[in-house]
Amino acid sequence: MGKVCWQRPIHLFPNLGSQEALELYGIYQLGREDVLSFHNRPMRHPHHSASGVSLLGGGTYPKPGEISLAHHGILFLDEMAEFSKKTLDMLRQPLENGRITISRAKQTVTYPAEFTLIAAMNPCPCGYDGSSRRYFVCTPKQKAAYKQKISGPILD
């Protein structure tokens, strides 16, 4: 019988430092989220139907959203063009500042949000533009409208 060799998975980023892990633990406690590891950087991947509040944070008693839960890690937006344009545009400020401020009538809170944004989307709504196996059915107008959902600053 052969030996079983457990190898550490290859990561793009180094493990969290102790100060980063402590900061992230505090964010997860505020959000009432389970911490999977104190060493690995988080990777969050919200569904494209996620609301602005779930992505950015908020609520009656503001709690951290996906961008803060991805602090020191990766926020992966699959099917990026399927997210609402308004929600995507709300990511601009946190991407620039590394934090999100949520204001409510009784309080204002600021959460850290330094994350790497990785996004993927199809070239058009049907997903077959350029395919040699499937028939491309989108009109030029549909294709343009699909791409216009992503604003220039987010693409930059």
Disulfide bonds with the S-S distance in Angstrom:
none
